[in-house]
Amino acid sequence: MNRLFTSTMTLALVSGGAVAQDVAIVAAAATSATASQFVETERVLIDSGVFDSVSIINLTETTPTADELADFDSIIVWTNTTPDDPNAFGDALADYVDAGGGVVVAVFANSSTTTDRDIAGRWRGNPEYEVIVPRTGNESGAASLGTILEPDNPIVAGVTTFFGGTSSFRPEVTDLTAGSRAIAEWDDGRILVAVGANERRVDLGFYPPPSTSSASFWDIGTDGGLLLSQALLFAAGSGDCRADLDGDGQLTIFDFLEFQNLFDEIGRAHV
């Protein structure tokens, strides 16, 4: 990545913008990629306006290779049916993360107790990839946003309301793998957002399709769309660029001076 592009990306993020990304829904959400679970989630991501493209890969029909996944900056994975080849997919997904890809995993891929409805292969049981301890069951019933534990985390920027609908599917446990940390909770204390030791790994403790897919799913009038899009941006690496431009862990006048230097550099490049 050249310096000018890096500077432009940093300025965009500091000013509240976002760097466009190519992302994909890679899920066993239904037997057909035209089902509402796919297309309504796709619509939410497109309507966010921050992605160059949003693709759909239906895991019940095909198993992408790591090379095919490499076309995307980040992907979101969930299941409510069984993938065609959960072992091969888990291997490919682990290779994708090893190569720097960003992965967001959501209910039920991180919670289902159904055989092979989680992510299998090399992914399964490996804390380098798993965040919420999987295969531990689900809770359901109306629930809302609880405590935001890391309010400065970019995944929850601007998130003030979230209602999971009358279903509000969420993991039964609050257990995380070693090195992972919770970012936000449901109002019953269960995990809503968590980040892995590898920050290219984000887990969402909710089911991604919105209420436009089914009235019992998360309320489209709340901030579920922000959580989805910002989780994908964070996993892609955009979340690493914050207002702490000099990287000293503090917001000081020196960050402003760094901002000025970046701005001047872009100005000189356009003279």
ABEGO torsion letter per residue (X at the ends): XBAAAAAAAAAAAAAGBBBBBBBBBBBBABABAABAAAAAAAAAAAAAGABABBBBBBAAABBBBAAAAAABABBBBBBABBBABAAAAAAAAAAAAAAGBBBBBBOAAAABABBGABBBEAABGBAAABABBBGAEBBBEBBBBBBBABAABAAABGBABBBAEAAGBBBABABBBBGBBBABBBAAGBBABBBBABAABBBBABBABBAAABAABBBAABAAAAAAAAAAAAAAGAAABBABAAGAGBBBAAAAAAAAAAAAAAAAAAX
